[in-house]
Amino acid sequence: MRPHDFWQEIHEPATFERQPEAGYRIFFPAEFDDGRQLRLPIRELSDGKHALASLIINQASFAVEEALCASLAKKVAEYEPDVVVGLPTLGLTLARGAAKELGHSRYVPLGTSRKFWYREDLSVPLTSITSPGHVKRLYVDPRMLPVLENRRVLLVDDVISSGTSIVAALELLAQCGISPVAIGAAMLQTDRWKKRLADVNAEWPERVVGVFKTPLLTRGASGGWTPEV
């Protein structure tokens, strides 16, 4: 597959083999709860021994984007969120679509671009696993606080991997007196994020909802990638 061919089509259940004996070569077939599959490219990590499945939602086809948003909205409906808050940058695509699927008329985007009316006391440092060494600040628009106060808030990001971005967003919302009822994502990438969230609050890992999960992959003797147990 060419790089731009990924994330363009949802496939029927069992289209691609799960746990192939020789390991995965080019893509990992992530599965929705109903068995539908989405091919995700495999990204080798710097150690040469491990890899991860990758999702870049704003490069996905509209059909895939809509499927991810609809699935997340269905899974978080039980939390009865009043408002959806999105994490920049890629989380905004999912947050907007999920909010629309939930029947909301709007959502609230957090941002990393400081407008002149933003307040430093309503911001926190933000780092990303995909942009190592680059520290930004995460802001909430103070004019949006009335939309969030005393509401059931759903916090959304595209992928939860290390948990760093989600913890920063939780800290920012806590500064505003807001504790989300749940956290949503398209992909839960490995389980590394669980400890980081549990260190904030032991209840948080149980309130995280993902459309699908992907494992840490280890290079096998045949050269293919196999899920690490």
C-alpha positions as CSV (number, residue, x, y, z in Angstrom):
1,M,0.0,0.0,0.0
2,R,1.1,3.6,-0.7
3,P,1.2,5.9,2.4
4,H,-1.8,7.9,1.2
5,D,-3.9,4.8,0.7
6,F,-4.3,4.2,4.4
7,W,-7.3,5.3,6.4
8,Q,-9.6,5.4,3.3
9,E,-11.9,2.5,3.7
10,I,-13.7,0.5,6.4
11,H,-13.7,-3.2,5.6
12,E,-16.2,-5.9,6.5
13,P,-15.5,-8.2,9.5
14,A,-12.8,-10.9,8.9
15,T,-11.5,-9.3,5.7
16,F,-8.0,-9.5,7.1
17,E,-6.5,-12.2,9.2
18,R,-5.9,-11.5,12.9
19,Q,-2.7,-12.8,14.4
20,P,-1.1,-14.1,11.2
21,E,1.6,-16.7,11.9
22,A,4.3,-14.7,10.1
23,G,3.2,-11.5,11.9
24,Y,1.9,-8.2,10.4
25,R,4.0,-6.7,7.6
26,I,2.7,-3.4,6.4
27,F,-0.5,-2.7,8.3
28,F,-2.4,-3.7,11.4
29,P,-6.2,-4.4,11.0
30,A,-7.8,-2.5,13.9
31,E,-11.3,-3.7,14.7
32,F,-14.5,-1.9,15.7
33,D,-16.8,-3.5,18.2
34,D,-18.9,-4.9,15.4
35,G,-15.9,-6.5,13.8
36,R,-15.4,-4.0,10.9
37,Q,-11.7,-3.4,10.2
38,L,-9.6,-0.4,9.4
39,R,-6.0,-0.9,8.1
40,L,-3.5,1.2,10.1
41,P,0.1,1.6,8.9
42,I,2.8,0.1,11.1
43,R,5.4,2.7,12.3
44,E,8.7,1.2,13.5
45,L,10.1,2.8,16.7
46,S,13.6,4.0,17.1
47,D,14.8,0.9,18.9
48,G,14.2,-1.2,15.7
49,K,12.5,-3.9,17.8
50,H,9.1,-2.4,18.4
51,A,6.4,-0.7,16.3
52,L,2.9,0.9,16.7
53,A,-0.1,1.1,14.5
54,S,-0.7,4.7,13.4
55,L,-3.9,6.8,12.9
56,I,-3.9,10.3,11.4
57,I,-7.6,11.1,11.4
58,N,-7.4,14.3,9.3
59,Q,-5.9,12.3,6.5
60,A,-8.8,9.8,6.6
61,S,-11.6,9.6,4.1
62,F,-14.8,11.3,5.1
63,A,-16.4,7.8,5.3
64,V,-13.8,6.6,7.8
65,E,-13.9,9.9,9.8
66,E,-17.7,9.6,10.1
67,A,-17.5,6.0,11.1
68,L,-15.0,6.8,13.9
69,C,-17.1,9.7,15.1
70,A,-20.4,7.7,15.0
71,S,-18.8,4.8,16.9
72,L,-17.3,7.0,19.6
73,A,-20.6,8.9,20.0
74,K,-22.5,5.6,20.5
75,K,-20.0,4.3,23.1
76,V,-20.0,7.5,25.2
77,A,-23.7,8.1,25.0
78,E,-24.2,6.3,28.4
79,Y,-22.3,9.1,30.1
80,E,-24.9,11.6,28.8
81,P,-22.4,14.4,28.0
82,D,-23.8,17.9,27.6
83,V,-20.7,19.3,25.9
84,V,-17.7,17.9,24.1
85,V,-14.2,19.4,24.5
86,G,-11.6,18.6,21.9
87,L,-7.8,18.4,22.2
88,P,-5.7,20.0,19.4
89,T,-4.8,19.2,16.8
90,L,-6.1,16.0,15.5
91,G,-8.5,15.5,18.4
92,L,-10.6,18.4,17.2
93,T,-11.7,16.5,14.1
94,L,-13.0,13.6,16.2
95,A,-14.5,15.9,18.9
96,R,-16.5,18.0,16.4
97,G,-17.9,14.9,14.6
98,A,-18.7,13.1,17.8
99,A,-20.5,16.2,19.2
100,K,-22.6,16.4,16.0
101,E,-23.4,12.7,16.3
102,L,-24.5,13.2,19.9
103,G,-27.0,15.8,18.7
104,H,-25.1,18.8,20.0
105,S,-25.1,22.1,18.2
106,R,-21.4,22.9,19.0
107,Y,-18.3,21.7,20.7
108,V,-15.5,23.5,22.6
109,P,-12.0,23.3,21.1
110,L,-8.9,23.7,23.3
111,G,-6.0,25.4,21.5
112,T,-2.2,25.9,21.4
113,S,-2.3,29.3,19.6
114,R,-2.5,32.1,22.1
115,K,-5.1,34.8,21.3
116,F,-4.5,38.1,22.9
117,W,-7.5,37.7,25.2
118,Y,-6.3,34.3,26.6
119,R,-5.1,34.1,30.1
120,E,-1.8,32.4,31.2
121,D,-3.5,31.1,34.3
122,L,-5.9,29.2,32.1
123,S,-3.1,27.3,30.3
124,V,-0.7,24.4,30.9
125,P,2.4,23.0,29.2
126,L,1.7,20.4,26.5
127,T,4.0,17.9,24.8
128,S,3.2,15.2,22.3
129,I,4.7,11.8,21.6
130,T,4.6,12.6,17.9
131,S,6.4,15.9,18.4
132,P,9.2,15.0,20.8
133,G,11.1,17.9,22.4
134,H,8.6,20.5,21.3
135,V,6.8,22.0,24.3
136,K,3.7,24.1,23.6
137,R,1.0,25.5,25.9
138,L,-2.6,24.3,26.0
139,Y,-5.2,27.0,26.4
140,V,-8.9,27.2,27.0
141,D,-10.7,30.3,25.6
142,P,-12.0,32.1,28.8
143,R,-15.1,33.1,26.8
144,M,-16.0,29.4,26.6
145,L,-16.1,28.9,30.3
146,P,-19.9,29.5,30.6
147,V,-20.4,26.8,28.1
148,L,-18.5,24.3,30.3
149,E,-19.4,25.3,33.8
150,N,-21.8,22.9,35.6
151,R,-22.0,20.7,32.5
152,R,-21.3,17.1,31.9
153,V,-18.1,17.3,29.9
154,L,-16.7,14.7,27.5
155,L,-13.0,15.2,26.8
156,V,-11.9,13.9,23.3
157,D,-8.5,13.3,21.7
158,D,-7.8,11.3,18.5
159,V,-5.3,8.8,20.0
160,I,-4.3,8.1,23.6
161,S,-0.8,6.7,23.8
162,S,1.4,7.8,26.7
163,G,-1.5,9.8,28.3
164,T,0.6,13.0,28.4
165,S,-1.8,15.1,26.4
166,I,-4.9,13.9,28.2
167,V,-3.3,14.5,31.6
168,A,-2.4,18.1,30.5
169,A,-6.0,18.7,29.4
170,L,-7.4,17.3,32.7
171,E,-5.1,19.7,34.6
172,L,-6.3,22.6,32.5
173,L,-10.0,21.7,33.0
174,A,-9.4,21.3,36.7
175,Q,-8.0,24.8,36.8
176,C,-11.4,25.8,35.5
177,G,-13.2,23.8,38.1
178,I,-14.3,21.1,35.6
179,S,-13.9,17.4,35.9
180,P,-15.0,15.5,32.8
181,V,-17.5,12.6,33.1
182,A,-15.5,10.6,30.5
183,I,-12.6,10.7,28.1
184,G,-13.0,9.5,24.5
185,A,-10.6,8.6,21.7
186,A,-10.6,6.9,18.3
187,M,-7.6,4.7,19.2
188,L,-6.2,3.5,22.5
189,Q,-2.6,2.8,21.6
190,T,-1.2,0.1,24.0
191,D,-1.9,0.4,27.7
192,R,0.9,2.8,28.7
193,W,-1.6,5.6,29.3
194,K,-3.4,3.7,32.1
195,K,-0.7,4.3,34.8
196,R,-0.3,8.0,34.0
197,L,-4.1,8.6,34.3
198,A,-4.3,6.4,37.4
199,D,-1.6,8.6,39.0
200,V,-4.0,11.5,38.6
201,N,-7.1,9.7,39.8
202,A,-7.5,5.9,40.2
203,E,-11.0,6.2,38.6
204,W,-9.8,7.7,35.3
205,P,-8.7,4.5,33.4
206,E,-12.2,3.1,33.9
207,R,-13.7,6.2,32.3
208,V,-11.7,6.1,29.1
209,V,-13.6,5.0,26.0
210,G,-12.0,4.1,22.7
211,V,-13.4,3.0,19.3
212,F,-10.6,0.4,19.1
213,K,-7.4,-0.7,20.8
214,T,-4.0,-1.4,19.2
215,P,-1.0,-3.2,20.9
216,L,2.7,-2.6,21.0
217,L,4.2,-4.7,18.2
218,T,7.4,-6.7,18.5
219,R,9.6,-7.8,15.5
220,G,9.5,-11.5,15.1
221,A,12.1,-13.9,13.8
222,S,10.5,-13.9,10.4
223,G,10.6,-10.1,10.2
224,G,6.9,-9.6,10.8
225,W,5.4,-7.7,13.7
226,T,3.5,-9.5,16.4
227,P,1.4,-8.1,19.3
228,E,3.4,-8.0,22.6
229,V,1.6,-9.9,25.3
